[in-house]
């Protein structure tokens, strides 16, 4: 049976899979990382199996008998091509090694063989490379007008908003899952034993399995809104707060903190392409539209500073949004490439007369 056909019971009985979970090394890390990239639909089952295996005590890892190891390695060196290696691999599959994971020895050996061929044939002079596996740091950023969805190595999902950036390791370590965020993101965190930490500025949001929204403003303001689960928030000066579902904390750029309830559509609707205005001032409307569509709004004439606007737009284009906002307010607009010119006909005419 191939791994893509495995269920949880198959994974927790598979020696190669157990070895990766309990005794990770460069070979099995590389294999499972690549396999999960090709089969993301199995990630949830894999993570459930990992959790179950980690809760079971296994005996210490056994080592391959030295004589068998030397024999196998000599066969690798004698092999002239990949075809020979595959033949060796088939032969090894039927040998009964005194080794608790004999079912995976052939696969490991073949991976090892390809590695040796690559280093000898392609990189003959690169002998100083460290054998220590180091996961790569991944950075993803969205300009204004773009949103994206990311899946992390543990199966957690991140909805990254416009004008935002996130960085994380390609694989989390054995005790902690950490991501760094600048801007806004919505997280759906897979529940498991390792804490999940979002670092934004000097603040850390700590969870296990939950869904929540984080928005760090350019001026230092911060909001965290919890949809499901529970989170703990720790700021740079040691203050700690906890949130229950439907609670949100906001911290302004002066450090003042307020805990309230929130409207989920207004706070998290952006991830589902829902643009929501709720008694927003003209400046707030302007900034939100600029960030949503990646455009710049220029104003000709004076705008009433007391103007507010409320409205909901589900996956609408720029033309429809501008029409709903500005024409209902008695303002004119004109779209020129990535620029939108807003004009107050009365105020603009008065300005020209002066």
KOLKOLRO-835858 format. One record per residue (C-alpha): residue number from 1; y, x, z. Coordinates in Angstrom, 2 decimals. Last residue first. Layout:
<atoms>
+-----+---------+---------+---------+
!  nr !       y !       x !       z !
+-----+---------+---------+---------+
! NUM !       Y !       X !       Z !
...
+-----+---------+---------+---------+
</atoms>
This chain:
<atoms>
+-----+---------+---------+---------+
!  nr !       y !       x !       z !
+-----+---------+---------+---------+
! 354 !   82.06 !  -11.30 !   -4.81 !
! 353 !   80.96 !  -13.69 !   -7.53 !
! 352 !   77.67 !  -11.76 !   -7.95 !
! 351 !   76.86 !  -12.11 !   -4.23 !
! 350 !   77.50 !  -15.89 !   -4.32 !
! 349 !   75.11 !  -16.17 !   -7.29 !
! 348 !   72.43 !  -14.22 !   -5.42 !
! 347 !   72.81 !  -16.40 !   -2.35 !
! 346 !   72.36 !  -19.58 !   -4.37 !
! 345 !   69.53 !  -18.40 !   -6.62 !
! 344 !   67.56 !  -16.66 !   -3.84 !
! 343 !   65.66 !  -14.13 !   -5.92 !
! 342 !   62.30 !  -12.47 !   -5.40 !
! 341 !   61.36 !   -9.67 !   -7.80 !
! 340 !   57.68 !   -8.77 !   -7.91 !
! 339 !   56.62 !   -5.28 !   -8.94 !
! 338 !   53.22 !   -4.00 !  -10.06 !
! 337 !   53.78 !   -4.97 !  -13.71 !
! 336 !   56.91 !   -7.16 !  -13.72 !
! 335 !   56.39 !  -10.49 !  -11.94 !
! 334 !   59.44 !  -12.75 !  -11.45 !
! 333 !   60.16 !  -14.94 !   -8.46 !
! 332 !   62.62 !  -17.73 !   -7.64 !
! 331 !   63.22 !  -19.05 !   -4.14 !
! 330 !   63.60 !  -22.67 !   -3.01 !
! 329 !   61.02 !  -22.29 !   -0.26 !
! 328 !   58.37 !  -24.31 !   -2.08 !
! 327 !   58.96 !  -22.02 !   -5.06 !
! 326 !   58.38 !  -18.98 !   -2.88 !
! 325 !   55.06 !  -19.47 !   -1.16 !
! 324 !   52.97 !  -21.68 !   -3.43 !
! 323 !   54.16 !  -20.06 !   -6.64 !
! 322 !   53.69 !  -16.60 !   -5.22 !
! 321 !   50.09 !  -17.42 !   -4.26 !
! 320 !   49.31 !  -18.97 !   -7.64 !
! 319 !   50.70 !  -16.01 !   -9.60 !
! 318 !   48.98 !  -13.43 !   -7.41 !
! 317 !   45.49 !  -14.83 !   -7.97 !
! 316 !   43.65 !  -17.06 !   -5.51 !
! 315 !   40.43 !  -16.16 !   -3.63 !
! 314 !   40.94 !  -18.96 !   -1.08 !
! 313 !   44.63 !  -19.45 !   -0.27 !
! 312 !   45.80 !  -20.98 !    3.03 !
! 311 !   49.41 !  -21.80 !    3.93 !
! 310 !   52.12 !  -21.48 !    6.56 !
! 309 !   55.63 !  -20.12 !    5.99 !
! 308 !   58.62 !  -19.23 !    8.15 !
! 307 !   62.34 !  -18.82 !    7.27 !
! 306 !   64.56 !  -17.96 !   10.21 !
! 305 !   65.91 !  -14.80 !    8.51 !
! 304 !   67.16 !  -16.92 !    5.56 !
! 303 !   66.88 !  -14.58 !    2.58 !
! 302 !   69.90 !  -12.89 !    1.04 !
! 301 !   70.20 !  -11.92 !   -2.63 !
! 300 !   67.82 !   -9.95 !   -4.80 !
! 299 !   64.61 !   -8.98 !   -3.00 !
! 298 !   61.99 !   -6.52 !   -4.21 !
! 297 !   58.27 !   -7.03 !   -3.59 !
! 296 !   55.85 !   -4.18 !   -4.23 !
! 295 !   52.24 !   -4.75 !   -5.33 !
! 294 !   48.75 !   -3.91 !   -4.05 !
! 293 !   47.56 !   -7.54 !   -4.03 !
! 292 !   46.72 !   -8.05 !   -0.35 !
! 291 !   49.02 !   -5.30 !    1.00 !
! 290 !   52.10 !   -6.55 !   -0.83 !
! 289 !   51.28 !  -10.18 !    0.01 !
! 288 !   50.91 !   -9.38 !    3.72 !
! 287 !   54.07 !   -7.30 !    3.86 !
! 286 !   56.18 !  -10.02 !    2.20 !
! 285 !   54.73 !  -12.80 !    4.35 !
! 284 !   55.43 !  -10.80 !    7.51 !
! 283 !   59.01 !  -10.14 !    6.37 !
! 282 !   59.49 !  -13.83 !    5.50 !
! 281 !   58.28 !  -14.84 !    8.96 !
! 280 !   54.76 !  -16.15 !    9.40 !
! 279 !   54.15 !  -19.67 !   10.70 !
! 278 !   50.46 !  -19.20 !    9.97 !
! 277 !   49.71 !  -17.57 !    6.65 !
! 276 !   46.08 !  -17.16 !    5.60 !
! 275 !   44.58 !  -15.30 !    2.64 !
! 274 !   40.86 !  -16.09 !    2.37 !
! 273 !   38.91 !  -13.45 !    0.45 !
! 272 !   35.89 !  -13.67 !    2.81 !
! 271 !   36.87 !  -10.46 !    4.62 !
! 270 !   40.46 !  -11.75 !    4.82 !
! 269 !   39.39 !  -14.80 !    6.85 !
! 268 !   38.97 !  -12.60 !    9.97 !
! 267 !   42.18 !  -13.18 !   11.95 !
! 266 !   43.53 !  -16.43 !   10.49 !
! 265 !   40.11 !  -17.97 !    9.93 !
! 264 !   38.89 !  -16.97 !   13.40 !
! 263 !   41.90 !  -18.60 !   15.16 !
! 262 !   42.36 !  -16.64 !   18.37 !
! 261 !   42.01 !  -16.74 !   22.17 !
! 260 !   44.31 !  -14.52 !   24.22 !
! 259 !   44.47 !  -11.18 !   26.05 !
! 258 !   47.85 !   -9.37 !   26.03 !
! 257 !   48.53 !   -5.64 !   26.42 !
! 256 !   51.93 !   -3.92 !   26.45 !
! 255 !   51.62 !   -0.32 !   25.25 !
! 254 !   55.05 !   -0.06 !   23.63 !
! 253 !   53.56 !   -0.17 !   20.12 !
! 252 !   52.05 !   -3.56 !   20.93 !
! 251 !   48.56 !   -4.10 !   22.30 !
! 250 !   46.66 !   -7.22 !   21.33 !
! 249 !   43.44 !   -8.40 !   22.93 !
! 248 !   41.30 !  -11.12 !   21.44 !
! 247 !   38.81 !  -13.60 !   22.88 !
! 246 !   36.62 !  -15.93 !   20.79 !
! 245 !   33.43 !  -14.27 !   22.14 !
! 244 !   33.92 !  -12.35 !   25.43 !
! 243 !   36.07 !   -9.23 !   25.68 !
! 242 !   36.06 !   -6.38 !   28.18 !
! 241 !   38.94 !   -4.11 !   29.19 !
! 240 !   39.24 !   -0.50 !   30.29 !
! 239 !   42.37 !    1.56 !   30.94 !
! 238 !   41.77 !    5.32 !   30.95 !
! 237 !   45.02 !    6.58 !   29.44 !
! 236 !   43.70 !    6.91 !   25.89 !
! 235 !   42.32 !    3.38 !   25.73 !
! 234 !   38.89 !    1.99 !   26.57 !
! 233 !   37.68 !   -1.29 !   25.10 !
! 232 !   34.37 !   -2.90 !   25.99 !
! 231 !   32.78 !   -5.34 !   23.59 !
! 230 !   30.51 !   -8.38 !   23.86 !
! 229 !   28.48 !  -10.42 !   21.41 !
! 228 !   30.01 !  -12.64 !   18.72 !
! 227 !   33.49 !  -13.15 !   17.21 !
! 226 !   35.54 !  -10.60 !   19.18 !
! 225 !   39.13 !   -9.87 !   18.12 !
! 224 !   40.63 !   -6.40 !   18.65 !
! 223 !   44.34 !   -5.89 !   17.97 !
! 222 !   46.34 !   -2.66 !   17.90 !
! 221 !   49.98 !   -1.66 !   17.51 !
! 220 !   50.61 !    2.00 !   16.69 !
! 219 !   53.39 !    1.45 !   14.12 !
! 218 !   50.93 !    1.78 !   11.23 !
! 217 !   48.94 !   -1.10 !   12.66 !
! 216 !   45.36 !   -0.78 !   13.91 !
! 215 !   43.34 !   -3.91 !   13.23 !
! 214 !   39.82 !   -4.29 !   14.58 !
! 213 !   37.67 !   -7.38 !   13.96 !
! 212 !   34.41 !   -8.16 !   15.73 !
! 211 !   30.71 !   -8.81 !   15.27 !
! 210 !   28.11 !   -7.77 !   17.85 !
! 209 !   25.19 !   -5.51 !   18.67 !
! 208 !   25.71 !   -2.65 !   21.14 !
! 207 !   29.47 !   -2.30 !   21.58 !
! 206 !   32.18 !    0.22 !   22.55 !
! 205 !   35.77 !    0.07 !   21.23 !
! 204 !   37.53 !    3.40 !   21.76 !
! 203 !   41.31 !    3.84 !   21.74 !
! 202 !   43.20 !    7.12 !   21.24 !
! 201 !   43.77 !    6.44 !   17.53 !
! 200 !   40.99 !    4.14 !   16.39 !
! 199 !   37.49 !    5.16 !   17.49 !
! 198 !   34.80 !    2.55 !   16.94 !
! 197 !   31.74 !    3.18 !   19.10 !
! 196 !   28.23 !    1.74 !   18.63 !
! 195 !   25.95 !    2.26 !   21.63 !
! 194 !   22.37 !    3.31 !   20.86 !
! 193 !   19.74 !    0.88 !   22.20 !
! 192 !   19.83 !   -1.51 !   19.24 !
! 191 !   21.80 !   -4.47 !   17.87 !
! 190 !   23.05 !   -4.01 !   14.32 !
! 189 !   26.85 !   -4.18 !   14.22 !
! 188 !   28.73 !   -6.59 !   11.97 !
! 187 !   32.18 !   -4.98 !   11.88 !
! 186 !   35.46 !   -6.27 !   10.40 !
! 185 !   37.94 !   -3.59 !    9.40 !
! 184 !   41.67 !   -2.90 !    9.58 !
! 183 !   43.76 !    0.28 !    9.43 !
! 182 !   42.57 !    3.72 !   10.50 !
! 181 !   38.99 !    3.76 !   11.71 !
! 180 !   36.61 !    6.39 !   13.07 !
! 179 !   32.90 !    5.64 !   13.34 !
! 178 !   30.44 !    6.61 !   16.08 !
! 177 !   26.79 !    5.68 !   16.65 !
! 176 !   25.30 !    7.35 !   19.75 !
! 175 !   22.05 !    8.63 !   21.25 !
! 174 !   19.76 !    9.85 !   18.47 !
! 173 !   22.49 !   10.96 !   16.09 !
! 172 !   23.95 !    8.77 !   13.34 !
! 171 !   23.10 !    9.50 !    9.71 !
! 170 !   25.61 !    9.71 !    6.85 !
! 169 !   28.16 !   10.39 !    9.58 !
! 168 !   31.29 !    8.22 !    9.77 !
! 167 !   34.83 !    7.91 !    8.39 !
! 166 !   36.95 !    4.79 !    7.79 !
! 165 !   40.22 !    4.22 !    5.96 !
! 164 !   42.50 !    1.21 !    5.47 !
! 163 !   45.23 !    0.17 !    3.02 !
! 162 !   43.22 !   -2.94 !    2.07 !
! 161 !   40.45 !   -4.12 !    4.40 !
! 160 !   37.08 !   -2.54 !    5.07 !
! 159 !   34.19 !   -4.93 !    5.74 !
! 158 !   31.67 !   -2.83 !    7.67 !
! 157 !   27.98 !   -3.67 !    7.87 !
! 156 !   25.46 !   -2.24 !   10.35 !
! 155 !   22.08 !   -1.27 !    8.90 !
! 154 !   21.67 !    1.87 !   11.02 !
! 153 !   22.62 !    4.14 !    8.09 !
! 152 !   25.87 !    2.24 !    7.51 !
! 151 !   26.40 !   -0.51 !    4.92 !
! 150 !   29.92 !   -0.69 !    3.45 !
! 149 !   31.90 !   -3.64 !    2.08 !
! 148 !   35.14 !   -3.13 !    0.16 !
! 147 !   38.72 !   -4.38 !   -0.14 !
! 146 !   41.42 !   -3.38 !   -2.64 !
! 145 !   45.06 !   -4.48 !   -3.07 !
! 144 !   46.60 !   -1.66 !   -1.07 !
! 143 !   44.45 !    1.45 !   -1.34 !
! 142 !   41.00 !    1.51 !    0.23 !
! 141 !   39.49 !    4.51 !    1.97 !
! 140 !   35.94 !    5.71 !    2.56 !
! 139 !   35.03 !    8.96 !    4.26 !
! 138 !   31.46 !   10.18 !    4.76 !
! 137 !   30.65 !   13.11 !    7.04 !
! 136 !   27.36 !   14.69 !    6.03 !
! 135 !   24.36 !   14.91 !    8.33 !
! 134 !   23.48 !   18.46 !    9.39 !
! 133 !   19.90 !   19.66 !    9.09 !
! 132 !   19.38 !   23.18 !   10.34 !
! 131 !   17.64 !   25.32 !    7.75 !
! 130 !   20.74 !   27.47 !    7.31 !
! 129 !   21.39 !   28.95 !    3.89 !
! 128 !   21.38 !   32.76 !    3.93 !
! 127 !   18.82 !   33.26 !    1.16 !
! 126 !   20.86 !   31.89 !   -1.79 !
! 125 !   19.96 !   34.50 !   -4.39 !
! 124 !   17.02 !   32.74 !   -6.05 !
! 123 !   18.73 !   29.31 !   -6.14 !
! 122 !   17.27 !   27.52 !   -9.17 !
! 121 !   13.81 !   29.04 !   -9.55 !
! 120 !   12.99 !   30.24 !   -6.04 !
! 119 !   14.99 !   27.61 !   -4.10 !
! 118 !   13.93 !   24.73 !   -6.34 !
! 117 !   10.29 !   25.82 !   -6.40 !
! 116 !   10.27 !   26.11 !   -2.61 !
! 115 !   11.79 !   22.66 !   -2.14 !
! 114 !    9.38 !   21.10 !   -4.62 !
! 113 !    6.50 !   22.57 !   -2.63 !
! 112 !    7.84 !   21.30 !    0.69 !
! 111 !    8.14 !   17.79 !   -0.70 !
! 110 !    4.55 !   18.09 !   -1.94 !
! 109 !    3.43 !   19.31 !    1.46 !
! 108 !    5.12 !   16.47 !    3.27 !
! 107 !    3.44 !   13.94 !    1.02 !
! 106 !    0.05 !   15.58 !    1.46 !
! 105 !    0.37 !   15.74 !    5.24 !
! 104 !    1.20 !   12.03 !    5.50 !
! 103 !   -2.27 !   10.58 !    6.06 !
! 102 !   -3.23 !   13.57 !    8.18 !
! 101 !   -0.73 !   12.52 !   10.84 !
! 100 !   -2.80 !   13.37 !   13.93 !
!  99 !   -3.85 !   16.79 !   12.60 !
!  98 !   -7.33 !   18.33 !   12.68 !
!  97 !   -7.22 !   18.14 !    8.93 !
!  96 !   -9.73 !   15.92 !    7.15 !
!  95 !   -9.27 !   16.88 !    3.53 !
!  94 !   -9.02 !   14.00 !    1.06 !
!  93 !   -5.19 !   14.06 !    0.66 !
!  92 !   -5.31 !   17.85 !    0.34 !
!  91 !   -7.09 !   17.61 !   -2.99 !
!  90 !   -4.54 !   15.16 !   -4.39 !
!  89 !   -1.66 !   17.41 !   -3.30 !
!  88 !   -3.27 !   20.45 !   -4.85 !
!  87 !   -3.49 !   18.56 !   -8.15 !
!  86 !    0.17 !   17.46 !   -7.81 !
!  85 !    1.13 !   21.09 !   -7.25 !
!  84 !   -0.79 !   22.18 !  -10.34 !
!  83 !    1.12 !   19.62 !  -12.42 !
!  82 !    4.39 !   20.83 !  -10.90 !
!  81 !    3.78 !   24.32 !  -12.24 !
!  80 !    2.17 !   27.66 !  -11.57 !
!  79 !    0.54 !   26.97 !   -8.22 !
!  78 !   -0.50 !   30.19 !   -6.51 !
!  77 !    2.33 !   30.05 !   -3.97 !
!  76 !    1.47 !   26.47 !   -3.02 !
!  75 !   -2.23 !   27.30 !   -2.69 !
!  74 !   -1.36 !   30.12 !   -0.30 !
!  73 !    0.68 !   27.65 !    1.79 !
!  72 !   -2.26 !   25.27 !    2.09 !
!  71 !   -4.64 !   28.01 !    3.21 !
!  70 !   -2.10 !   29.38 !    5.68 !
!  69 !   -1.55 !   25.91 !    7.22 !
!  68 !   -5.30 !   25.21 !    7.39 !
!  67 !   -5.89 !   28.48 !    9.26 !
!  66 !   -2.97 !   27.84 !   11.60 !
!  65 !   -4.18 !   24.32 !   12.55 !
!  64 !   -1.39 !   21.81 !   12.02 !
!  63 !    0.69 !   21.14 !   15.13 !
!  62 !    0.43 !   18.25 !   17.52 !
!  61 !    3.49 !   16.27 !   18.64 !
!  60 !    3.40 !   15.37 !   22.31 !
!  59 !    1.69 !   12.07 !   23.15 !
!  58 !    3.51 !    8.89 !   22.34 !
!  57 !    5.38 !    6.61 !   24.76 !
!  56 !    6.42 !    3.29 !   23.21 !
!  55 !    9.98 !    1.89 !   23.38 !
!  54 !   11.14 !    4.20 !   20.60 !
!  53 !    8.41 !    2.78 !   18.36 !
!  52 !    9.67 !   -0.78 !   18.86 !
!  51 !   13.28 !    0.15 !   18.10 !
!  50 !   12.24 !    2.06 !   14.98 !
!  49 !   10.19 !   -0.94 !   13.79 !
!  48 !   13.22 !   -3.19 !   14.15 !
!  47 !   15.31 !   -0.62 !   12.26 !
!  46 !   12.75 !   -0.55 !    9.42 !
!  45 !   12.66 !   -4.35 !    9.18 !
!  44 !   16.46 !   -4.48 !    8.90 !
!  43 !   16.58 !   -1.64 !    6.37 !
!  42 !   13.98 !   -3.18 !    4.02 !
!  41 !   16.53 !   -4.80 !    1.66 !
!  40 !   18.31 !   -1.45 !    1.42 !
!  39 !   15.36 !   -0.07 !   -0.60 !
!  38 !   16.67 !    2.82 !   -2.71 !
!  37 !   19.06 !    4.09 !   -0.02 !
!  36 !   16.33 !    3.51 !    2.57 !
!  35 !   13.95 !    5.75 !    0.59 !
!  34 !   16.54 !    8.52 !    0.26 !
!  33 !   17.22 !    8.61 !    4.01 !
!  32 !   13.50 !    8.27 !    4.72 !
!  31 !   12.55 !   11.29 !    2.61 !
!  30 !   15.41 !   13.55 !    3.74 !
!  29 !   14.79 !   12.87 !    7.43 !
!  28 !   11.05 !   13.45 !    6.91 !
!  27 !   11.59 !   16.88 !    5.39 !
!  26 !   14.45 !   18.15 !    7.57 !
!  25 !   12.83 !   17.18 !   10.86 !
!  24 !   12.56 !   14.09 !   13.02 !
!  23 !    9.95 !   14.02 !   15.84 !
!  22 !    9.81 !   10.51 !   17.29 !
!  21 !   11.22 !    8.36 !   14.48 !
!  20 !   10.23 !   10.58 !   11.56 !
!  19 !    6.78 !   11.24 !   13.06 !
!  18 !    6.22 !    7.51 !   13.57 !
!  17 !    7.01 !    6.85 !    9.89 !
!  16 !    4.60 !    9.55 !    8.77 !
!  15 !    1.88 !    8.24 !   11.08 !
!  14 !    2.16 !    4.60 !    9.91 !
!  13 !    1.09 !    2.08 !   12.56 !
!  12 !    4.65 !    1.06 !   13.50 !
!  11 !    5.51 !    0.70 !    9.80 !
!  10 !    2.53 !   -1.52 !    8.95 !
!   9 !    3.20 !   -3.90 !   11.84 !
!   8 !    6.87 !   -4.23 !   10.81 !
!   7 !    5.99 !   -5.20 !    7.23 !
!   6 !    5.22 !   -2.78 !    4.41 !
!   5 !    5.41 !   -3.68 !    0.71 !
!   4 !    8.22 !   -1.23 !   -0.08 !
!   3 !    6.23 !    1.42 !    1.77 !
!   2 !    3.48 !    1.27 !   -0.85 !
!   1 !    0.00 !    0.00 !    0.00 !
+-----+---------+---------+---------+
</atoms>
